[in-house]
Amino acid sequence: MKLRLTEDEIRLRLSAAEVNDLAVLGRIDERIDLGSSAGGGFAFLLETGEFPSLSATFEAGELKVAIPSDLARRWTGTDLIGIEADQETGEKKVRILVEKDLGRRSARLQGRK
């Protein structure tokens, strides 16, 4: 799973295998250990469940993107490439985008850009 952050966007891109794992397991995550001097680690995860909307939270070094189960089933079970929502943060909106990254990984492994 790839994570891209800007000041007003959270973007996750999943390989075909990760899309399948999300459909079966209801959750996928990535973690990086930054060592104790850097405050521990950082994790980001994508989880399906009984959530009212596509949304994001950050707590204790973990960025969680939540997808309502019905939306996750539609997205993982069809050719739909991306889902998105805007989340109000008080003064502005943050765009949340979750996309299928189909085929790009194999092209990069073959030496293509």
Backbone bond lengths (Angstrom), bond angles and torsions (degrees), N, CA, C in turn:
res aa  C-N    CA-C-N  psi(-1)  N-CA   C-N-CA  omega(-1)  CA-C   N-CA-C  phi
1 M - - - 1.446 - - 1.522 107.07 -
2 K 1.301 115.21 133.30 1.458 121.61 178.83 1.518 109.02 -104.55
3 L 1.315 115.39 140.46 1.461 122.08 179.04 1.517 108.86 -119.76
4 R 1.315 115.31 132.13 1.465 120.70 173.86 1.517 107.15 -129.53
5 L 1.318 115.49 127.74 1.463 121.38 179.44 1.517 110.24 -120.87
6 T 1.310 115.78 136.26 1.453 121.84 167.98 1.523 105.84 -129.43
7 E 1.307 117.35 -179.33 1.468 118.29 -176.84 1.519 113.22 -66.72
8 D 1.331 117.75 -17.64 1.458 119.06 -179.92 1.532 113.98 -134.98
9 E 1.350 116.50 21.26 1.457 118.99 -179.75 1.531 111.83 -150.94
10 I 1.323 114.55 139.02 1.457 123.31 170.03 1.518 105.48 -117.45
11 R 1.324 116.59 122.81 1.460 120.21 -177.05 1.524 109.31 -129.17
12 L 1.330 116.12 124.20 1.458 122.33 176.03 1.518 108.44 -114.89
13 R 1.342 116.09 134.29 1.464 121.03 177.15 1.515 108.12 -122.93
14 L 1.323 116.04 126.91 1.456 122.07 -175.23 1.517 111.32 -114.02
15 S 1.325 115.96 139.71 1.459 121.44 173.27 1.528 108.56 -71.86
16 A 1.315 116.58 170.03 1.464 120.68 178.74 1.527 110.75 -60.53
17 A 1.323 117.47 -40.41 1.469 120.90 178.75 1.521 111.21 -63.95
18 E 1.334 117.75 -38.94 1.461 121.35 179.18 1.528 111.40 -69.21
19 V 1.333 117.02 -36.81 1.466 120.40 175.82 1.524 108.92 -61.60
20 N 1.320 116.62 -43.52 1.463 120.63 178.10 1.531 111.06 -63.37
21 D 1.328 117.40 -44.81 1.464 120.76 178.09 1.529 111.28 -59.40
22 L 1.317 116.93 -41.69 1.462 120.17 178.80 1.530 110.06 -62.71
23 A 1.334 117.29 -41.85 1.459 121.13 179.50 1.524 111.38 -62.72
24 V 1.330 116.90 -39.28 1.463 121.43 -176.03 1.527 112.07 -83.42
25 L 1.333 116.46 -46.60 1.465 121.31 -172.74 1.530 114.31 -93.12
26 G 1.332 116.64 -23.65 1.461 120.14 -178.38 1.517 113.92 80.74
27 R 1.336 116.73 5.79 1.472 119.89 -178.01 1.529 109.77 -165.55
28 I 1.309 115.88 139.46 1.464 121.63 168.50 1.518 107.27 -138.56
29 D 1.323 115.98 150.88 1.463 118.62 -179.28 1.520 111.38 -149.42
30 E 1.316 114.07 161.49 1.462 124.41 175.73 1.516 106.96 -132.32
31 R 1.314 116.25 141.79 1.463 121.35 178.79 1.519 109.52 -136.63
32 I 1.309 115.10 143.83 1.457 121.20 174.77 1.521 108.39 -130.48
33 D 1.326 116.17 129.75 1.457 121.63 178.15 1.520 108.23 -89.96
34 L 1.306 116.68 119.45 1.453 121.87 -178.52 1.522 112.56 -101.98
35 G 1.314 117.46 4.37 1.458 121.50 179.41 1.510 112.03 84.30
36 S 1.305 115.32 159.37 1.465 120.19 -175.58 1.523 112.68 -66.17
37 S 1.334 118.65 -31.26 1.467 119.90 -179.57 1.523 112.16 -70.45
38 A 1.330 117.43 -19.90 1.465 121.06 179.10 1.526 111.49 -98.27
39 G 1.313 117.71 11.84 1.454 120.55 178.63 1.507 113.94 88.03
40 G 1.319 116.94 16.93 1.462 119.87 177.44 1.498 113.01 101.83
41 G 1.295 116.53 -114.31 1.448 120.57 -176.23 1.516 111.96 -142.03
42 F 1.300 113.07 -176.41 1.453 121.38 179.03 1.522 107.21 -135.28
43 A 1.312 116.42 138.62 1.460 121.06 178.52 1.520 108.64 -133.60
44 F 1.326 114.45 148.27 1.451 119.29 170.01 1.513 107.64 -136.92
45 L 1.322 114.23 140.85 1.457 118.43 -175.90 1.509 110.88 -143.12
46 L 1.323 113.36 157.01 1.441 122.88 176.65 1.514 106.22 -122.91
47 E 1.334 116.36 127.15 1.456 120.75 -173.49 1.523 109.99 -137.06
48 T 1.334 115.55 140.45 1.453 120.59 174.54 1.527 109.19 -102.45
49 G 1.319 116.02 155.03 1.465 119.44 179.45 1.513 110.94 169.37
50 E 1.293 114.90 -164.56 1.467 121.36 -178.24 1.532 109.97 -85.30
51 F 1.322 115.09 67.50 1.459 122.52 178.80 1.527 108.86 -103.04
52 P 1.328 118.01 146.36 1.465 119.73 -178.08 1.531 113.84 -70.27
53 S 1.341 116.99 -26.10 1.465 120.10 -178.04 1.528 109.43 -162.44
54 L 1.324 115.53 169.40 1.456 120.91 171.92 1.521 106.45 -65.00
55 S 1.334 117.12 123.63 1.458 120.15 -174.44 1.524 110.43 -152.75
56 A 1.323 115.56 167.60 1.458 121.42 179.73 1.518 110.21 -135.47
57 T 1.341 114.99 146.35 1.464 122.20 174.03 1.518 108.29 -136.93
58 F 1.312 116.03 156.61 1.460 121.62 174.77 1.516 107.82 -133.44
59 E 1.336 115.14 124.02 1.457 120.60 -178.25 1.520 109.35 -154.22
60 A 1.323 116.45 134.00 1.473 123.27 175.79 1.522 112.56 50.20
61 G 1.339 116.41 46.59 1.460 120.16 176.67 1.510 115.03 75.62
62 E 1.340 117.79 16.30 1.459 121.22 -177.41 1.524 110.88 -129.22
63 L 1.322 115.70 122.66 1.455 122.60 174.26 1.520 107.44 -95.05
64 K 1.323 116.59 119.86 1.463 121.69 -178.60 1.523 109.18 -116.53
65 V 1.329 115.18 125.00 1.458 121.11 172.78 1.523 106.31 -107.05
66 A 1.319 116.05 123.24 1.464 122.83 -176.01 1.521 109.67 -108.42
67 I 1.340 115.12 134.16 1.463 121.54 178.65 1.527 108.77 -121.30
68 P 1.333 117.80 128.93 1.464 118.71 174.28 1.530 110.64 -57.94
69 S 1.317 116.77 141.01 1.468 121.86 -175.15 1.520 113.53 -54.41
70 D 1.330 117.70 -43.48 1.468 119.10 -178.28 1.521 111.53 -65.58
71 L 1.325 117.66 -38.79 1.458 121.49 177.05 1.532 110.23 -66.89
72 A 1.319 117.39 -41.22 1.469 121.65 178.47 1.526 111.10 -61.50
73 R 1.331 117.14 -42.37 1.472 120.63 179.28 1.525 110.83 -62.94
74 R 1.338 116.64 -43.80 1.475 119.71 178.23 1.515 110.76 -62.45
75 W 1.324 116.90 -43.38 1.459 120.96 -176.33 1.522 111.63 -69.73
76 T 1.326 117.93 -46.84 1.468 120.08 -177.19 1.526 112.56 -73.48
77 G 1.326 117.78 -24.10 1.450 121.02 -174.71 1.512 115.88 -99.03
78 T 1.327 117.40 6.29 1.464 121.03 -178.73 1.521 110.47 -132.97
79 D 1.331 115.58 -177.47 1.465 121.51 177.04 1.530 113.10 -83.78
80 L 1.311 116.94 3.29 1.458 121.16 178.35 1.531 108.91 -58.03
81 I 1.323 117.13 125.74 1.469 121.48 -175.39 1.518 112.60 -82.89
82 G 1.324 117.79 -42.08 1.458 119.04 -174.72 1.515 113.62 -139.37
83 I 1.321 114.12 156.64 1.458 121.72 171.12 1.521 107.00 -129.82
84 E 1.310 115.80 148.86 1.459 118.82 -177.34 1.515 111.09 -151.45
85 A 1.328 113.58 160.72 1.463 121.46 176.20 1.522 107.99 -157.64
86 D 1.301 115.31 156.63 1.460 121.60 172.36 1.517 107.84 -103.38
87 Q 1.331 116.18 133.00 1.460 121.59 178.76 1.518 108.95 -113.59
88 E 1.313 115.56 124.66 1.464 121.11 177.69 1.526 109.01 -70.47
89 T 1.329 116.26 135.19 1.462 120.58 178.58 1.521 111.86 -119.22
90 G 1.293 116.93 10.54 1.454 121.02 -177.38 1.507 109.98 110.56
91 E 1.326 117.02 -76.87 1.456 120.72 -177.92 1.520 113.52 -89.37
92 K 1.329 118.11 -23.27 1.453 120.18 -178.87 1.518 109.68 -151.24
93 K 1.314 115.92 -177.82 1.458 122.51 178.72 1.518 109.92 -107.96
94 V 1.318 115.24 147.56 1.452 121.90 171.08 1.520 106.83 -114.14
95 R 1.304 115.93 127.43 1.466 121.34 178.60 1.525 108.39 -85.46
96 I 1.323 116.86 131.08 1.460 122.70 176.35 1.520 106.79 -112.00
97 L 1.318 116.60 125.45 1.445 122.47 -177.55 1.521 109.12 -131.55
98 V 1.329 117.01 127.82 1.460 122.96 177.10 1.521 106.06 -122.50
99 E 1.346 116.42 123.48 1.456 120.87 -173.77 1.527 111.92 -129.74
100 K 1.310 114.90 153.39 1.455 121.56 169.57 1.525 107.24 -84.56
101 D 1.310 116.40 132.36 1.461 122.99 179.76 1.530 107.27 -110.69
102 L 1.303 115.92 68.12 1.453 121.05 -172.47 1.528 111.37 -85.38
103 G 1.319 116.08 127.09 1.449 121.05 174.98 1.501 116.40 88.10
104 R 1.296 119.70 -23.94 1.463 121.32 -176.41 1.519 112.01 -66.84
105 R 1.303 118.46 -37.85 1.462 121.59 -177.37 1.522 110.81 -64.01
106 S 1.330 117.24 -43.39 1.459 119.27 -178.71 1.528 110.64 -67.79
107 A 1.312 118.85 -35.00 1.460 121.03 177.55 1.514 110.74 -64.87
108 R 1.337 117.58 -39.76 1.453 120.99 179.97 1.536 110.26 -67.74
109 L 1.315 116.96 -37.67 1.458 120.10 178.91 1.520 111.51 -66.70
110 Q 1.312 118.07 -24.74 1.455 122.25 178.95 1.524 111.66 -87.16
111 G 1.319 118.04 5.54 1.449 122.11 177.01 1.511 114.61 89.06
112 R 1.312 118.28 9.39 1.473 121.32 177.58 1.515 108.82 -96.92
113 K 1.318 115.59 155.63 1.457 121.05 176.69 1.488 110.65 -99.90
